[in-house]
Amino acid sequence: MNAFEIAPRGLLIGGSWRDRASGGLHVIRAPYDGRVVGQVPFAGASEVREAMDSAVAAFARGTLTPTQRSAILRSAAARVRDRADELARLLALESGKPMAEARGEVGRTATVLEEAAEEARRITGQMVAVDAVPGSEDRIAFTIRAPLGVVGAITPFNGPLLSPAHKVGSAIAAGNAVLLKPASATPLSALELAAALVEAGLPADFLQVVVGSGNEIGDALVDDPRLAMISFTGSTAVGRRIRERLGLRRATLELGGNAPLIVHDDADIEAAARAAVAGAFGYAGQVCISVQRILVQERVRSRFEAAFLPLVEALRVGDPLDESTDVGPMLSEAKALEAEASIEAAVRVGARRLTQPRREGALLWPTVLADADMTLPVVCQEAFAPVVNLHSYGDFDEAIDLANSTAYGLQAGIFTSSLGLALDAARRLQFGGVIVNDTSRYRVDRMPYGGTKSSGLGKEGPRYAIEEMTEERLVVLKGVPA
């Protein structure tokens, strides 16, 4: 397949594909070499209003039955699996994700749709024993879960296929209509997902897809009072802005991260080093749960470095389409330059660089910094780049304090052979997920995924997202024989 074998899809509005919009055509280029991958029309506020009109009308006509939703999602998953090779190549081209990671994302996307299909048939309420209250003996009560209406989904560049599958699949499983805005830098994979759903039998007006400026489209979407809920993955700054504009409407916000990995002196050091390499440098560090800080007990610091650094230096950096590539490009040369500057700024004020500096265009070679000041942006903020910071600690309390010394709280990892310390960490680490004997990068798509503090609110994972995307409604029946 070459870059142009993916048929242009345009936008999906009002049940039809459109190859023109008010914002003109936008060319999608590969981060690695700038080749043209495709083009897509950019929408504006007028198209968002039209898409919302269609979504509201679709929901008002009546939602699909659980059986219908399940069948559509399962059929869409099969279509994704059937096209796995070409979708993986498209992912690698438009996002710069190495082929091995791209294939993994395609497989996870199909699994998410299958999980959502299963959960669509499991949405239940519960009995409420009101008849146990004096005076209510002739009543029974129960709850049902009802869809909210129109769910807005705003997805990031680093999960072009998987993130839309999470949000759209869960919203459809719950019985909602969906308006999806994928990242403008990597929209082609999301459009292919939309096509798979429509081909699987989803009434096209239950799903609208608009691409364009985040500010213009995001504001038009969030400010429309007919929007029942937003599911957003992106920066903390934008997430706060969305929360302020939504008022009392619902939101799931999966925001930034600054993940620590604790390596205690009783850990399997070699296993921790291997996991840390993948956790820090997968997809060039452009993942919310990438390992950004490695906290190593001082007695095993030298052993960890001896195991870790050769593995980092052995990583192959280059063309994401090359099957041997471990680390591909960042999203753009501008992003790589920004990350390079933050690394150089840290080195100028005392951080030690344990790897050789190198950058070519959007390619930034993996960087390990040692003992950088904890207040530096490259340490305390979200780096979103192939850079990791190595620090020592004395006792376990210090490790917990260092791990928690961040505004973020998405996921954390700890390596230890002590069950007691693992459970202590689980209680005290201020993160949405604590991963024992693996890194913060561990995620399977059925688990509840979401953070604390500045990492957001709400959970993803089909079962948990469906709870976010439905409302619990109480039903009380009077006149039942006691």
Secondary structure by P-SEA (a helix, b strand, c coil): ccccccccccccccccccccccccbbbbbbcccccccbbbbbbcaaaaaaaaaaaaaaaaaccccaaaaaaaaaaaaaaaaaaaaaaaaaaaaaccccaaaaaaaaaaaaaaaaaaaaaaaccbbbbbcccccccccccccbbbbbbccbbbbbbccccccaaaaaaaaaaaaabbbbbbbccccccaaaaaaaaaaaaaccccccbbbbbccaaaaaaaaaacccccbbbbbccaaaaaaaaaaaccbbbbbbbbbbbbbbbccccaaaaaaaaaaaacccccccccccccbbbccccaaaaaaaacaaaaaaccccccccccccccccccaaaaaaaaaaaaaaaaabbbbcbbbbbccccccbbbbcccccccccccccccccbbbbbbbccaaaaaaaaaccccccbbbbbcccaaaaaaaaaccccccccccccccccccccccccccccccccccaaaaaaaabbbbbbbbccccc
